[in-house]
């Protein structure tokens, strides 16, 4: 790999791996496992950032649901929504369904 920089050349010390944008995007959305040549599990990287990202998405979704609930409670008459609002509501409901499906697994 050309993105590895050894801190102390030719020794068994730490090294620095600089991720390119594609690798960083992969890191944010997945987990990397390092195995020995024999297949022994040595290290897992990425679970924490993946969990943090999911928690942030869930919090944002909860806030949007509360806002939507508040807005719906204030509607006292028939309302016609613009197409963009309907698309936004559809997106919100699909995200809710995905979170519910993922939490029940």
C-alpha positions in Angstrom: 0.0 0.0 0.0 1.4 3.4 -0.9 -0.5 5.2 1.9 1.5 3.7 4.8 4.2 5.8 6.4 6.5 4.0 8.9 7.4 6.1 11.9 10.7 4.4 12.4 12.0 2.7 9.2 13.0 -1.0 9.4 11.7 -1.6 12.9 8.7 -3.3 14.5 7.1 0.0 15.4 3.8 1.8 14.7 3.0 3.2 11.3 0.6 5.8 10.0 -1.9 5.0 7.3 -3.4 8.0 5.5 -6.8 7.2 3.9 -7.8 8.7 0.6 -11.4 10.0 0.3 -12.7 6.7 -1.0 -11.1 4.7 1.8 -12.3 7.2 4.4 -15.9 6.9 3.1 -15.5 3.1 3.3 -14.2 3.4 6.9 -17.1 5.5 8.0 -19.7 3.0 6.6 -18.0 -0.3 7.5 -15.6 -2.1 9.7 -12.1 -3.2 8.9 -10.8 -6.5 10.4 -7.1 -7.4 10.4 -6.2 -11.1 10.4 -2.9 -12.9 10.6 -1.8 -15.0 7.6 -3.2 -18.0 9.5 -6.6 -16.3 9.7 -6.5 -15.4 13.4 -8.4 -12.2 14.2 -6.0 -9.5 15.3 -7.9 -6.2 15.3 -11.2 -4.6 14.4 -11.4 -1.0 13.4 -14.5 1.1 12.7 -17.2 -0.2 14.9 -17.1 2.9 17.1 -17.4 5.4 14.3 -20.1 3.3 12.7 -22.1 3.1 16.0 -21.6 6.9 16.5 -22.9 7.7 13.0 -26.0 5.5 13.6 -26.7 7.1 16.9 -26.4 10.6 15.3 -28.8 9.6 12.5 -31.3 8.1 15.0 -31.2 11.3 17.1 -31.7 13.5 14.1 -34.6 11.3 13.0 -36.2 11.4 16.5 -36.0 15.3 16.4 -37.6 15.3 12.9 -40.4 13.0 14.1 -41.1 15.2 17.2 -41.2 18.3 14.9 -43.6 16.5 12.5 -45.8 15.4 15.3 -46.0 19.0 16.7 -46.8 20.4 13.2 -49.5 17.8 12.6 -51.2 18.6 16.0 -51.5 22.2 15.0 -53.4 21.4 11.7 -57.1 22.0 12.3 -58.3 22.1 8.7 -57.7 20.4 5.4 -54.3 21.2 4.1 -52.8 20.7 0.6 -49.0 20.1 0.7 -46.6 20.9 -2.0 -44.9 18.0 -3.8 -41.6 18.8 -2.1 -43.2 18.5 1.3 -44.8 15.2 0.4 -41.5 13.8 -0.9 -39.8 14.9 2.4 -42.5 13.2 4.5 -42.1 10.0 2.4 -38.3 10.1 2.9 -38.8 10.6 6.7 -41.2 7.6 6.9 -38.9 5.4 4.9 -36.1 6.3 7.3 -38.3 5.5 10.3 -39.2 2.1 8.7 -35.5 1.3 8.1 -34.6 2.1 11.7 -37.5 0.1 13.1 -36.5 -2.9 10.8 -32.8 -2.6 11.9 -33.6 -2.4 15.6 -35.8 -5.5 15.4 -33.0 -7.7 14.0 
